[in-house]
Amino acid sequence: MNKQKKIMLLGGIHYLRPVIEAAQEQGYYVITADYLPDNIAHKYSDEYCNVNIVDKEAVLRAAQERKIDGIISFGVDPGVVAAAYVQEKMGLPQMGPYESVRILQNKDLFRKFLKDNNFNVPEAKSYTTKEAALSDTEWMNFPMIVKPTDSAGSKGVTRIDNIEEYDAALDYAFDKSISGTVIVEEFVDKVGCSSDTDSFLLNGELKFVSFNAQHFDENAANPYTPAAYSWPSTFIEHEEYLKNELQRLLTLLNMQTSVFNIETRVASNGKPYIMECTPRGGGNRLCEMLRYATGVDLITAQVRAAVGDTVEGIEQKPYDGHWAEIILHADKDGAFKALEVSQEIPAQIIERDLWVKKDDRVKAFHGANDAIGTLVLRFENETDLSSVLYQPTKWIKVVVE
């Protein structure tokens, strides 16, 4: 009888639940790991391991003790480097070399790698102290983006339009940085919407690539936290160039097999940019949305790859219609009362996933962790999609008192 394979998932967020289910459907024993035992994902795994997922040596010890067969950090950015480290040290199936993953996960190292290899890249500098950042401003051309080199979920990110805003932005970024390093970069003014979605690399070759449109709530507590996603993208004519550049990037880094969360945009200067490319599934249910829209199951592919099982069914497929995911969120702190969706909304409601109940306390939308659910919508045409995404409060209302 074959031994049951063990997979370790770093993190405990809500978005891990479908990953846990996919792994269990494959017959794997699922261990979820972080230092927060009350996180929701731990209720669904076979075992919980209390460990700081940023501490790669601690994660390695925990993985060795449990004799795992594979490890990933799906949708959980802080654990990706530790997962790569454990893969390499234990001889487990790898997404790619540990040093390459470090480059992809560190905004400073990533920008340098892009620049050194002639990719389009915004001008950027990194700083380890606030004093150094404040004393080096002559190169700056506003607007600028100030952010930690190593945070996710839009935590610590500020756009500044003048020097007077710089001091507070640095405080915010340093406060959210794990390593104590902040990157300051020119703001790449985009045409249309940025894309933030998932793709799949199999044995070094991009077999499935997607681009979407990322939407924001300008009235949210943090207007840089994505509030909705839609498929297809707003820059279809640039997708082939970006696909080729992504393949070039991943080949240079000798990356092998993994789902990748990739952020791209086309700037007002006409240049397409790779803004982020990290070997993990994105948060906000992006892989689930792609399964709805194309039928391609990146989640099952990822868990099978993680333990060394054959990956099947990864191929480029078109979108079946126009799709949107609304990230449900509150506009203020308070008690949740209701989710109201107009019966006149010009869309098919595929899924309504609400994570709170009446009178639960909710927070204003400062980051991805403040989301209270998602709404999956399918549209027959772009006109209907645009009418909802560009006037969401006309159709969808989160009532908070």
Buried (B, 14 or more C-beta within 10 A) or exposed (E): EEEEBBBBBBBBBBBBBBBBBBBBEBEBBBBBBBBEEEBBBBEBBBEBBEBBBBEBEBBBEBBEEBEBBBBBBBBBBBBBBBBBBBBBBBEBBBBBBBEBBBBBBBBBBBBBBBBEEEBBBBBBBBBBEBEEBEEEEEEBEEBBBBBBBBBBBBBBBBBBEEEEBBEEBBBBBBEBBEEEBBBBBBBBEBBEBBBBBBBBBBEEEBBBBBBBBBBBBEEBBBEBBBBBBBBBBBBEEBBEBBBEBBBBBBEBBEBBBBBBBBBBBBBEEEEBBBBBBBBBBBBBBBBBBBBBBBEBBBBBBBBBBBBEBEBEBBEBBEBEBBBBBBBBBBBEEBBBBEBEBEEEBBBEEBBBBBBBEEEEEBBBBBBBEBBBBBBBBBBEEEEBBBBBBEEBEEBBBBEBE
